[in-house]
Every structure is written in structure tokens, then in C-alpha cells.
Amino acid sequence: MKTIASIVFSVVLFICSGSFILKAQDLSGYKFKNVKEIKNTPVENQQATGTCWSFATTSFIEAELIRMGKEPMDLSEMYFVRYAYLDKADNYARLHGTANFGQGGQAHDVINVVKKYGFVPEDQYKGLNYGSEIHNHSELVSVMKGFLDGMLKSSKPSQVWDVAFMAILDTYLGAEVKSFDYKGRSYTPDGFTKSLDFNPGDYIELTSYNHAPFYSEFVLEIPDNWSFDKYYNIPVDDLVKIVDNSLDNGYTVCWDGDISEKGFSHTNGVAVVPEGKITDETEATQSGPVKEKTVTQELRQECFNNYSTTDDHLMHLTGTVEDQNGNRFYLTKNSWGAESNTMGGKLYMSIPYVRLHTIAILVHKDAIPKDIKLKLGIE
């Protein structure tokens, strides 16, 4: 009999990374040694939702607070989800239903919520108002989408549709948090955020595609960029330099990319880009170090253009390791639960995998090398 956890894990894989089977294997072929791990919070479980964007970015913010000298804390992922849905619904209505409306999102969705509404601890907003012990948004999304599409069929939407939509979120996730007590003091969400000296304006997103000019900003054309936010566009060599510079200097990285490749196996805890043709993820990730492809800017662009690389999933890069041949891998914190693999819910992604399958990264601006910041015009 399947446990609830195993059923939920399978559902999450289908939602966030496509419908493919991961085989349980060991890592006997790979021998990793830790190089550096930046302090971060425990692995969480997004369960039966497509909210990896919120879990990854929340984990990133929690690590930033630790880096800033604050005590470790558990922030509410569903608080960000609630407000993102409000803005997403407004966008969907203004574009007459032609925009993307679903569970997916981007790292900037969380940062945008922080700018407008702040954040709160997990115990102040659990987002489980519908009689379930686990997060499951299948019914919620159907209800929201059905309501919005029904509203848009009218020749003249009423002035209260947004109030009615908010009532759906209140019912399923919980009402708006206006104030709360934390360690003997009363805060508003915005006041709580400011008390921790967290400045959402310090964080930027970067990508790397040559269909747009380098060292400039453009609206990245992916479905989950429903807010049409701009990303800084840089060569892939600089993108990897930023990742390395961040991790080497105590800054973690929020990673957005593709995990539907055969070289990715969360169960085996490895993500690589083998040079030769492979038939399944076990062949690529369990046999031991494999020769990987040389990933050029042109190959990145080709995979983006033909949808080989798609915006599947967000995770959190928290450190570096090396395999037995001295190859650097990135220690990656996933959001499928600590029991989802034998590595406590984490995995290792190779540099070639990150070069090829990264859609975008979110970093603190001070984690960017000075020469790249100068080219981007970032203070």
C-alpha cells in the first residue's frame, strides 16, 4: 500500500517536472566530498501543489536572513502564494483571459509580494483552511479559474468580482494577515519584514539567451513570467561566474530551470549532461562520473528555442561539492520533502547541467562580481 507521502510525491513530480518515472538506485558510482555548505533552513515539502517557485524563493530568503545575522526562521510559503494569486487574477482579467493563469510562478513573484505586503512566519499563515493536512491546490485552482472565466464571459464584469475572488482565497488558504504577535511584540507583515532589515530591492534576476542583447534587460518569454518582469541578460560564462562567486562568498542562489531531462534524477541525487546518448536517468546518474557535453551559448539557445529546456522547476543552491575526479557540483535543496530521497531531499547538479538547463537565477546584487555589475549598470 502506498503511503500518503509517496502518493503526494508522485503528484508533485507530475505537476512540476512532467510525467516521468524515477527509479530508486544508490549513488555507488559517485563519490562526493563537501566543499562548502551555506547555512540554510530544513527541506520543506510543496506536496500536491505547483508552488515550487514559492518554496524555493522562501528558502532563499530564509538563508539570506541567516546570512544577515538573524535567527533561523520558518516563513510562510502560502502567504506569498495567496498574494501572487490576487495579482495574477487581476492580470488575467485585464488581459481578457489571454494571460497564463495556473499554479506556476517565478522567483520574482515572491520578491514582488514582499515589496507590497511583506512576509510572515509560517505559524501565522499555514494556508490549510480546507480540511487537509497537506497542501493540495487542485480544487482551489479549478475553482479560481472557473470563477475568472465565468466572470469574463459577461459583457461587463461587475465592480466586486475581485472581492468575490478574494473570498475564494480566504476560504481555501485563510484570510489576510493584518497584524500578529511575535516574541512579545505586535507587527504588521510589512513592519515585521522591515524589522529584519530585509530589502527586496537588493535582489535581481538574471538569464542568458542570445536572442536578446547582452548586458541589458528584457522580458523573458516563458509562460510563468505572467507579470512580464524583466531579467538581466548576460553570457552563460558570466551566469556561472555569478553562481560561483555567490556560493564562494556565502550567498545562496535561487535557481529556475529544466529538470525533465534524462540526466536529472532526484532519487539518485544527481543531475548531469552526458555527452553520449542515454536511455534513462539511471544510466546517466548511477554509474559514476560520466563525460559531459561542452555547453556553449549556441547550444543553450537551441535548447530554449526547441523547448528542450523549459521552465519546469525552482530549487535553491546552497553550496558546492566535488566528485572523485575533482568536478564541481552544486548542492541543491529541493522542495519535495526530506524523505523524497536518501540525501534528505537534496541533490547535486553539475556545472554543465546548470550551464545548459538554467532558465534564470535570483541573487543578492552584492553577490555579482564587480566587473559584471559595472557592465549591467548596477550600483
Contacts in CASP RR format, 6 or more apart in sequence:
PFRMAT RR
TARGET T0000
AUTHOR 0000-0000-0000
METHOD contacts of the structure
MODEL  1
MKTIASIVFSVVLFICSGSFILKAQDLSGYKFKNVKEIKNTPVENQQATG
TCWSFATTSFIEAELIRMGKEPMDLSEMYFVRYAYLDKADNYARLHGTAN
FGQGGQAHDVINVVKKYGFVPEDQYKGLNYGSEIHNHSELVSVMKGFLDG
MLKSSKPSQVWDVAFMAILDTYLGAEVKSFDYKGRSYTPDGFTKSLDFNP
GDYIELTSYNHAPFYSEFVLEIPDNWSFDKYYNIPVDDLVKIVDNSLDNG
YTVCWDGDISEKGFSHTNGVAVVPEGKITDETEATQSGPVKEKTVTQELR
QECFNNYSTTDDHLMHLTGTVEDQNGNRFYLTKNSWGAESNTMGGKLYMS
IPYVRLHTIAILVHKDAIPKDIKLKLGIE
4 134 0 8 1.000
5 339 0 8 1.000
8 45 0 8 1.000
8 47 0 8 1.000
8 48 0 8 1.000
8 134 0 8 1.000
8 136 0 8 1.000
9 336 0 8 1.000
9 337 0 8 1.000
9 340 0 8 1.000
11 47 0 8 1.000
11 48 0 8 1.000
12 45 0 8 1.000
12 46 0 8 1.000
12 47 0 8 1.000
12 48 0 8 1.000
12 49 0 8 1.000
12 50 0 8 1.000
12 336 0 8 1.000
13 19 0 8 1.000
13 20 0 8 1.000
13 22 0 8 1.000
13 336 0 8 1.000
15 48 0 8 1.000
15 49 0 8 1.000
15 50 0 8 1.000
15 103 0 8 1.000
16 46 0 8 1.000
16 50 0 8 1.000
16 52 0 8 1.000
16 259 0 8 1.000
16 312 0 8 1.000
16 313 0 8 1.000
17 259 0 8 1.000
17 260 0 8 1.000
17 312 0 8 1.000
17 313 0 8 1.000
18 260 0 8 1.000
18 312 0 8 1.000
20 260 0 8 1.000
22 265 0 8 1.000
22 266 0 8 1.000
22 267 0 8 1.000
22 268 0 8 1.000
22 281 0 8 1.000
23 265 0 8 1.000
23 267 0 8 1.000
23 280 0 8 1.000
23 281 0 8 1.000
23 282 0 8 1.000
24 267 0 8 1.000
25 265 0 8 1.000
25 267 0 8 1.000
25 268 0 8 1.000
25 282 0 8 1.000
25 285 0 8 1.000
25 286 0 8 1.000
26 268 0 8 1.000
26 286 0 8 1.000
26 342 0 8 1.000
27 268 0 8 1.000
27 269 0 8 1.000
27 270 0 8 1.000
27 286 0 8 1.000
27 342 0 8 1.000
28 286 0 8 1.000
29 286 0 8 1.000
29 287 0 8 1.000
29 288 0 8 1.000
29 289 0 8 1.000
30 270 0 8 1.000
30 288 0 8 1.000
30 289 0 8 1.000
30 323 0 8 1.000
30 324 0 8 1.000
30 348 0 8 1.000
31 323 0 8 1.000
31 324 0 8 1.000
32 321 0 8 1.000
32 322 0 8 1.000
32 323 0 8 1.000
32 324 0 8 1.000
32 329 0 8 1.000
32 348 0 8 1.000
33 321 0 8 1.000
33 322 0 8 1.000
34 321 0 8 1.000
34 331 0 8 1.000
35 319 0 8 1.000
35 320 0 8 1.000
35 321 0 8 1.000
35 322 0 8 1.000
35 328 0 8 1.000
36 247 0 8 1.000
36 248 0 8 1.000
36 250 0 8 1.000
36 319 0 8 1.000
36 320 0 8 1.000
37 318 0 8 1.000
37 319 0 8 1.000
37 331 0 8 1.000
38 63 0 8 1.000
38 67 0 8 1.000
38 247 0 8 1.000
38 250 0 8 1.000
38 251 0 8 1.000
38 252 0 8 1.000
38 318 0 8 1.000
38 319 0 8 1.000
39 63 0 8 1.000
39 66 0 8 1.000
39 67 0 8 1.000
39 72 0 8 1.000
40 59 0 8 1.000
40 62 0 8 1.000
40 63 0 8 1.000
40 66 0 8 1.000
40 252 0 8 1.000
40 316 0 8 1.000
40 318 0 8 1.000
40 333 0 8 1.000
41 59 0 8 1.000
41 62 0 8 1.000
41 63 0 8 1.000
41 66 0 8 1.000
41 72 0 8 1.000
41 73 0 8 1.000
41 74 0 8 1.000
42 338 0 8 1.000
43 333 0 8 1.000
43 334 0 8 1.000
43 335 0 8 1.000
43 337 0 8 1.000
43 338 0 8 1.000
43 344 0 8 1.000
43 345 0 8 1.000
43 346 0 8 1.000
44 55 0 8 1.000
44 58 0 8 1.000
44 59 0 8 1.000
44 77 0 8 1.000
44 335 0 8 1.000
44 337 0 8 1.000
45 134 0 8 1.000
45 135 0 8 1.000
45 335 0 8 1.000
45 336 0 8 1.000
45 337 0 8 1.000
45 338 0 8 1.000
45 340 0 8 1.000
46 52 0 8 1.000
46 54 0 8 1.000
46 55 0 8 1.000
46 77 0 8 1.000
46 135 0 8 1.000
46 335 0 8 1.000
46 336 0 8 1.000
47 134 0 8 1.000
47 135 0 8 1.000
47 136 0 8 1.000
48 134 0 8 1.000
48 135 0 8 1.000
48 136 0 8 1.000
48 137 0 8 1.000
48 138 0 8 1.000
49 81 0 8 1.000
49 103 0 8 1.000
49 135 0 8 1.000
49 136 0 8 1.000
49 137 0 8 1.000
50 103 0 8 1.000
50 104 0 8 1.000
50 137 0 8 1.000
51 77 0 8 1.000
51 78 0 8 1.000
51 81 0 8 1.000
51 103 0 8 1.000
51 104 0 8 1.000
51 135 0 8 1.000
51 137 0 8 1.000
52 104 0 8 1.000
52 313 0 8 1.000
52 314 0 8 1.000
52 315 0 8 1.000
52 335 0 8 1.000
53 104 0 8 1.000
53 105 0 8 1.000
53 106 0 8 1.000
53 107 0 8 1.000
53 109 0 8 1.000
53 110 0 8 1.000
53 224 0 8 1.000
53 256 0 8 1.000
53 314 0 8 1.000
54 77 0 8 1.000
54 78 0 8 1.000
54 80 0 8 1.000
54 81 0 8 1.000
54 84 0 8 1.000
54 109 0 8 1.000
54 110 0 8 1.000
55 77 0 8 1.000
55 314 0 8 1.000
55 335 0 8 1.000
56 107 0 8 1.000
56 254 0 8 1.000
56 255 0 8 1.000
56 256 0 8 1.000
56 314 0 8 1.000
56 315 0 8 1.000
56 316 0 8 1.000
56 333 0 8 1.000
56 335 0 8 1.000
57 80 0 8 1.000
57 107 0 8 1.000
57 109 0 8 1.000
57 110 0 8 1.000
57 111 0 8 1.000
57 254 0 8 1.000
57 314 0 8 1.000
57 362 0 8 1.000
58 75 0 8 1.000
58 76 0 8 1.000
58 77 0 8 1.000
58 80 0 8 1.000
58 110 0 8 1.000
59 254 0 8 1.000
59 316 0 8 1.000
59 333 0 8 1.000
59 335 0 8 1.000
60 107 0 8 1.000
60 252 0 8 1.000
60 253 0 8 1.000
60 254 0 8 1.000
60 316 0 8 1.000
60 362 0 8 1.000
61 75 0 8 1.000
61 110 0 8 1.000
61 114 0 8 1.000
61 119 0 8 1.000
61 198 0 8 1.000
62 72 0 8 1.000
62 73 0 8 1.000
62 74 0 8 1.000
62 75 0 8 1.000
63 252 0 8 1.000
63 316 0 8 1.000
63 318 0 8 1.000
64 198 0 8 1.000
64 251 0 8 1.000
64 252 0 8 1.000
64 364 0 8 1.000
65 72 0 8 1.000
65 73 0 8 1.000
65 196 0 8 1.000
65 198 0 8 1.000
66 72 0 8 1.000
67 250 0 8 1.000
67 251 0 8 1.000
67 252 0 8 1.000
68 196 0 8 1.000
68 197 0 8 1.000
68 198 0 8 1.000
70 196 0 8 1.000
73 121 0 8 1.000
74 121 0 8 1.000
74 122 0 8 1.000
74 123 0 8 1.000
75 119 0 8 1.000
75 120 0 8 1.000
75 121 0 8 1.000
75 122 0 8 1.000
76 119 0 8 1.000
76 120 0 8 1.000
76 121 0 8 1.000
76 122 0 8 1.000
76 124 0 8 1.000
76 125 0 8 1.000
76 126 0 8 1.000
76 127 0 8 1.000
77 122 0 8 1.000
78 125 0 8 1.000
78 126 0 8 1.000
78 127 0 8 1.000
78 128 0 8 1.000
78 135 0 8 1.000
78 173 0 8 1.000
79 113 0 8 1.000
79 117 0 8 1.000
79 119 0 8 1.000
79 120 0 8 1.000
79 124 0 8 1.000
79 125 0 8 1.000
79 127 0 8 1.000
79 177 0 8 1.000
79 189 0 8 1.000
80 109 0 8 1.000
80 110 0 8 1.000
80 113 0 8 1.000
80 114 0 8 1.000
80 119 0 8 1.000
81 127 0 8 1.000
81 173 0 8 1.000
82 125 0 8 1.000
82 127 0 8 1.000
82 169 0 8 1.000
82 173 0 8 1.000
82 174 0 8 1.000
82 176 0 8 1.000
83 113 0 8 1.000
83 116 0 8 1.000
83 117 0 8 1.000
84 105 0 8 1.000
84 109 0 8 1.000
84 110 0 8 1.000
84 112 0 8 1.000
84 113 0 8 1.000
85 144 0 8 1.000
85 169 0 8 1.000
86 162 0 8 1.000
86 165 0 8 1.000
86 166 0 8 1.000
86 169 0 8 1.000
87 112 0 8 1.000
87 113 0 8 1.000
87 227 0 8 1.000
88 99 0 8 1.000
88 101 0 8 1.000
88 102 0 8 1.000
88 226 0 8 1.000
88 227 0 8 1.000
89 101 0 8 1.000
89 144 0 8 1.000
89 148 0 8 1.000
89 162 0 8 1.000
89 165 0 8 1.000
90 162 0 8 1.000
91 99 0 8 1.000
91 226 0 8 1.000
91 227 0 8 1.000
92 99 0 8 1.000
92 101 0 8 1.000
92 148 0 8 1.000
92 226 0 8 1.000
93 148 0 8 1.000
93 151 0 8 1.000
93 152 0 8 1.000
93 157 0 8 1.000
93 161 0 8 1.000
93 162 0 8 1.000
96 152 0 8 1.000
97 148 0 8 1.000
97 149 0 8 1.000
97 152 0 8 1.000
99 226 0 8 1.000
100 223 0 8 1.000
100 224 0 8 1.000
100 226 0 8 1.000
101 144 0 8 1.000
101 145 0 8 1.000
101 148 0 8 1.000
101 226 0 8 1.000
102 141 0 8 1.000
102 145 0 8 1.000
103 137 0 8 1.000
103 141 0 8 1.000
104 224 0 8 1.000
105 224 0 8 1.000
105 225 0 8 1.000
105 226 0 8 1.000
105 314 0 8 1.000
106 205 0 8 1.000
106 222 0 8 1.000
106 224 0 8 1.000
106 225 0 8 1.000
106 227 0 8 1.000
106 229 0 8 1.000
106 256 0 8 1.000
106 314 0 8 1.000
106 360 0 8 1.000
107 205 0 8 1.000
107 254 0 8 1.000
107 256 0 8 1.000
107 314 0 8 1.000
107 360 0 8 1.000
107 362 0 8 1.000
108 205 0 8 1.000
108 227 0 8 1.000
108 229 0 8 1.000
108 362 0 8 1.000
109 227 0 8 1.000
111 200 0 8 1.000
111 201 0 8 1.000
111 203 0 8 1.000
111 362 0 8 1.000
112 200 0 8 1.000
112 227 0 8 1.000
112 229 0 8 1.000
113 119 0 8 1.000
114 193 0 8 1.000
114 198 0 8 1.000
114 200 0 8 1.000
115 200 0 8 1.000
115 201 0 8 1.000
117 189 0 8 1.000
117 190 0 8 1.000
118 189 0 8 1.000
118 190 0 8 1.000
118 191 0 8 1.000
118 192 0 8 1.000
118 193 0 8 1.000
119 189 0 8 1.000
119 192 0 8 1.000
119 193 0 8 1.000
119 198 0 8 1.000
120 177 0 8 1.000
120 180 0 8 1.000
120 189 0 8 1.000
120 192 0 8 1.000
121 180 0 8 1.000
121 182 0 8 1.000
124 177 0 8 1.000
124 180 0 8 1.000
124 182 0 8 1.000
125 173 0 8 1.000
125 174 0 8 1.000
125 177 0 8 1.000
127 135 0 8 1.000
127 172 0 8 1.000
127 173 0 8 1.000
127 174 0 8 1.000
128 134 0 8 1.000
128 135 0 8 1.000
128 173 0 8 1.000
129 170 0 8 1.000
129 171 0 8 1.000
129 172 0 8 1.000
129 173 0 8 1.000
129 174 0 8 1.000
130 139 0 8 1.000
130 140 0 8 1.000
130 171 0 8 1.000
130 172 0 8 1.000
139 172 0 8 1.000
140 168 0 8 1.000
140 172 0 8 1.000
140 173 0 8 1.000
143 168 0 8 1.000
143 172 0 8 1.000
144 165 0 8 1.000
144 168 0 8 1.000
144 169 0 8 1.000
147 164 0 8 1.000
147 165 0 8 1.000
147 168 0 8 1.000
148 165 0 8 1.000
151 157 0 8 1.000
151 158 0 8 1.000
151 161 0 8 1.000
170 176 0 8 1.000
177 189 0 8 1.000
178 188 0 8 1.000
179 186 0 8 1.000
179 187 0 8 1.000
179 188 0 8 1.000
180 186 0 8 1.000
180 187 0 8 1.000
180 189 0 8 1.000
180 192 0 8 1.000
181 187 0 8 1.000
182 192 0 8 1.000
187 195 0 8 1.000
202 364 0 8 1.000
202 365 0 8 1.000
202 366 0 8 1.000
203 362 0 8 1.000
203 363 0 8 1.000
203 364 0 8 1.000
203 365 0 8 1.000
204 232 0 8 1.000
204 362 0 8 1.000
204 363 0 8 1.000
204 365 0 8 1.000
204 368 0 8 1.000
204 378 0 8 1.000
205 229 0 8 1.000
205 231 0 8 1.000
205 232 0 8 1.000
205 360 0 8 1.000
205 361 0 8 1.000
205 362 0 8 1.000
206 231 0 8 1.000
206 232 0 8 1.000
206 233 0 8 1.000
206 234 0 8 1.000
206 239 0 8 1.000
206 242 0 8 1.000
206 360 0 8 1.000
206 361 0 8 1.000
206 363 0 8 1.000
207 220 0 8 1.000
207 231 0 8 1.000
207 232 0 8 1.000
207 233 0 8 1.000
207 234 0 8 1.000
207 239 0 8 1.000
207 358 0 8 1.000
207 359 0 8 1.000
207 360 0 8 1.000
207 361 0 8 1.000
208 233 0 8 1.000
208 234 0 8 1.000
208 235 0 8 1.000
208 236 0 8 1.000
208 238 0 8 1.000
208 239 0 8 1.000
208 297 0 8 1.000
208 300 0 8 1.000
208 358 0 8 1.000
209 220 0 8 1.000
209 233 0 8 1.000
209 300 0 8 1.000
209 301 0 8 1.000
209 304 0 8 1.000
210 297 0 8 1.000
210 298 0 8 1.000
210 301 0 8 1.000
211 301 0 8 1.000
211 305 0 8 1.000
212 218 0 8 1.000
212 233 0 8 1.000
213 233 0 8 1.000
214 233 0 8 1.000
214 234 0 8 1.000
214 235 0 8 1.000
215 232 0 8 1.000
215 233 0 8 1.000
215 234 0 8 1.000
215 375 0 8 1.000
215 376 0 8 1.000
216 232 0 8 1.000
216 233 0 8 1.000
217 230 0 8 1.000
217 231 0 8 1.000
217 232 0 8 1.000
217 233 0 8 1.000
218 230 0 8 1.000
218 231 0 8 1.000
218 233 0 8 1.000
219 225 0 8 1.000
219 228 0 8 1.000
219 229 0 8 1.000
219 230 0 8 1.000
219 231 0 8 1.000
220 229 0 8 1.000
220 230 0 8 1.000
220 231 0 8 1.000
220 359 0 8 1.000
220 360 0 8 1.000
222 310 0 8 1.000
222 311 0 8 1.000
222 359 0 8 1.000
223 311 0 8 1.000
224 311 0 8 1.000
231 360 0 8 1.000
232 376 0 8 1.000
232 378 0 8 1.000
234 242 0 8 1.000
234 372 0 8 1.000
234 375 0 8 1.000
234 376 0 8 1.000
235 297 0 8 1.000
236 295 0 8 1.000
236 296 0 8 1.000
236 297 0 8 1.000
236 300 0 8 1.000
236 355 0 8 1.000
238 372 0 8 1.000
239 355 0 8 1.000
239 358 0 8 1.000
239 361 0 8 1.000
240 351 0 8 1.000
240 354 0 8 1.000
240 355 0 8 1.000
241 369 0 8 1.000
241 372 0 8 1.000
242 253 0 8 1.000
242 361 0 8 1.000
242 363 0 8 1.000
242 367 0 8 1.000
242 368 0 8 1.000
242 369 0 8 1.000
242 372 0 8 1.000
243 253 0 8 1.000
243 317 0 8 1.000
243 330 0 8 1.000
243 354 0 8 1.000
243 361 0 8 1.000
244 328 0 8 1.000
245 367 0 8 1.000
245 368 0 8 1.000
245 369 0 8 1.000
246 252 0 8 1.000
246 253 0 8 1.000
246 317 0 8 1.000
246 363 0 8 1.000
246 364 0 8 1.000
246 367 0 8 1.000
246 368 0 8 1.000
247 253 0 8 1.000
247 317 0 8 1.000
247 318 0 8 1.000
247 319 0 8 1.000
247 320 0 8 1.000
247 330 0 8 1.000
248 320 0 8 1.000
249 367 0 8 1.000
250 367 0 8 1.000
251 363 0 8 1.000
251 364 0 8 1.000
251 366 0 8 1.000
251 367 0 8 1.000
252 316 0 8 1.000
252 317 0 8 1.000
252 318 0 8 1.000
252 319 0 8 1.000
253 316 0 8 1.000
253 317 0 8 1.000
253 361 0 8 1.000
253 362 0 8 1.000
253 363 0 8 1.000
253 367 0 8 1.000
254 314 0 8 1.000
254 316 0 8 1.000
254 317 0 8 1.000
254 361 0 8 1.000
254 362 0 8 1.000
254 363 0 8 1.000
255 314 0 8 1.000
255 315 0 8 1.000
255 316 0 8 1.000
255 317 0 8 1.000
255 330 0 8 1.000
255 332 0 8 1.000
255 354 0 8 1.000
255 358 0 8 1.000
255 361 0 8 1.000
256 311 0 8 1.000
256 313 0 8 1.000
256 314 0 8 1.000
256 358 0 8 1.000
256 359 0 8 1.000
256 360 0 8 1.000
256 361 0 8 1.000
256 362 0 8 1.000
257 309 0 8 1.000
257 311 0 8 1.000
257 312 0 8 1.000
257 313 0 8 1.000
257 314 0 8 1.000
257 357 0 8 1.000
257 358 0 8 1.000
257 359 0 8 1.000
257 360 0 8 1.000
258 308 0 8 1.000
258 309 0 8 1.000
258 310 0 8 1.000
258 311 0 8 1.000
258 312 0 8 1.000
258 313 0 8 1.000
258 357 0 8 1.000
258 359 0 8 1.000
259 266 0 8 1.000
259 271 0 8 1.000
259 312 0 8 1.000
259 313 0 8 1.000
259 357 0 8 1.000
260 310 0 8 1.000
260 312 0 8 1.000
261 271 0 8 1.000
261 273 0 8 1.000
261 308 0 8 1.000
261 353 0 8 1.000
261 357 0 8 1.000
262 278 0 8 1.000
262 279 0 8 1.000
262 280 0 8 1.000
262 281 0 8 1.000
262 283 0 8 1.000
262 284 0 8 1.000
263 270 0 8 1.000
263 271 0 8 1.000
263 272 0 8 1.000
263 273 0 8 1.000
263 274 0 8 1.000
263 278 0 8 1.000
263 281 0 8 1.000
263 284 0 8 1.000
263 285 0 8 1.000
263 353 0 8 1.000
264 271 0 8 1.000
264 281 0 8 1.000
264 285 0 8 1.000
264 353 0 8 1.000
264 357 0 8 1.000
265 271 0 8 1.000
265 281 0 8 1.000
265 282 0 8 1.000
265 284 0 8 1.000
265 285 0 8 1.000
265 286 0 8 1.000
265 347 0 8 1.000
266 334 0 8 1.000
266 336 0 8 1.000
266 340 0 8 1.000
266 341 0 8 1.000
266 345 0 8 1.000
266 347 0 8 1.000
267 340 0 8 1.000
267 341 0 8 1.000
268 281 0 8 1.000
268 282 0 8 1.000
268 285 0 8 1.000
268 286 0 8 1.000
268 341 0 8 1.000
269 285 0 8 1.000
269 341 0 8 1.000
269 343 0 8 1.000
269 346 0 8 1.000
269 347 0 8 1.000
269 348 0 8 1.000
270 284 0 8 1.000
270 285 0 8 1.000
270 286 0 8 1.000
270 329 0 8 1.000
270 347 0 8 1.000
270 348 0 8 1.000
270 349 0 8 1.000
270 350 0 8 1.000
271 285 0 8 1.000
271 332 0 8 1.000
271 347 0 8 1.000
271 348 0 8 1.000
271 349 0 8 1.000
271 350 0 8 1.000
271 353 0 8 1.000
271 357 0 8 1.000
272 284 0 8 1.000
272 285 0 8 1.000
272 290 0 8 1.000
272 292 0 8 1.000
272 350 0 8 1.000
272 352 0 8 1.000
272 353 0 8 1.000
273 292 0 8 1.000
273 293 0 8 1.000
273 295 0 8 1.000
273 350 0 8 1.000
273 352 0 8 1.000
273 353 0 8 1.000
273 356 0 8 1.000
273 357 0 8 1.000
274 284 0 8 1.000
274 290 0 8 1.000
274 291 0 8 1.000
274 292 0 8 1.000
274 293 0 8 1.000
275 290 0 8 1.000
275 291 0 8 1.000
275 292 0 8 1.000
275 293 0 8 1.000
276 291 0 8 1.000
278 284 0 8 1.000
284 290 0 8 1.000
288 323 0 8 1.000
289 323 0 8 1.000
289 324 0 8 1.000
289 325 0 8 1.000
289 327 0 8 1.000
292 350 0 8 1.000
292 352 0 8 1.000
292 353 0 8 1.000
293 299 0 8 1.000
293 352 0 8 1.000
293 356 0 8 1.000
294 352 0 8 1.000
295 352 0 8 1.000
295 355 0 8 1.000
295 356 0 8 1.000
299 356 0 8 1.000
300 309 0 8 1.000
300 355 0 8 1.000
300 356 0 8 1.000
302 308 0 8 1.000
303 309 0 8 1.000
303 356 0 8 1.000
303 357 0 8 1.000
309 356 0 8 1.000
309 357 0 8 1.000
309 359 0 8 1.000
310 359 0 8 1.000
311 359 0 8 1.000
315 332 0 8 1.000
315 333 0 8 1.000
315 334 0 8 1.000
315 335 0 8 1.000
316 332 0 8 1.000
316 333 0 8 1.000
317 330 0 8 1.000
317 331 0 8 1.000
317 332 0 8 1.000
317 333 0 8 1.000
317 349 0 8 1.000
318 331 0 8 1.000
318 332 0 8 1.000
318 333 0 8 1.000
318 346 0 8 1.000
319 330 0 8 1.000
319 331 0 8 1.000
320 328 0 8 1.000
320 329 0 8 1.000
320 330 0 8 1.000
320 331 0 8 1.000
321 328 0 8 1.000
321 329 0 8 1.000
321 330 0 8 1.000
321 331 0 8 1.000
321 348 0 8 1.000
322 328 0 8 1.000
322 329 0 8 1.000
323 329 0 8 1.000
327 350 0 8 1.000
327 351 0 8 1.000
328 350 0 8 1.000
328 351 0 8 1.000
329 348 0 8 1.000
329 349 0 8 1.000
329 350 0 8 1.000
329 351 0 8 1.000
330 348 0 8 1.000
330 349 0 8 1.000
330 350 0 8 1.000
330 351 0 8 1.000
330 354 0 8 1.000
331 346 0 8 1.000
331 348 0 8 1.000
332 346 0 8 1.000
332 347 0 8 1.000
332 348 0 8 1.000
332 349 0 8 1.000
333 345 0 8 1.000
333 346 0 8 1.000
334 340 0 8 1.000
334 345 0 8 1.000
334 346 0 8 1.000
334 347 0 8 1.000
336 345 0 8 1.000
337 344 0 8 1.000
337 345 0 8 1.000
338 344 0 8 1.000
338 345 0 8 1.000
339 345 0 8 1.000
341 347 0 8 1.000
365 373 0 8 1.000
365 378 0 8 1.000
365 379 0 8 1.000
368 376 0 8 1.000
368 378 0 8 1.000
373 379 0 8 1.000
END
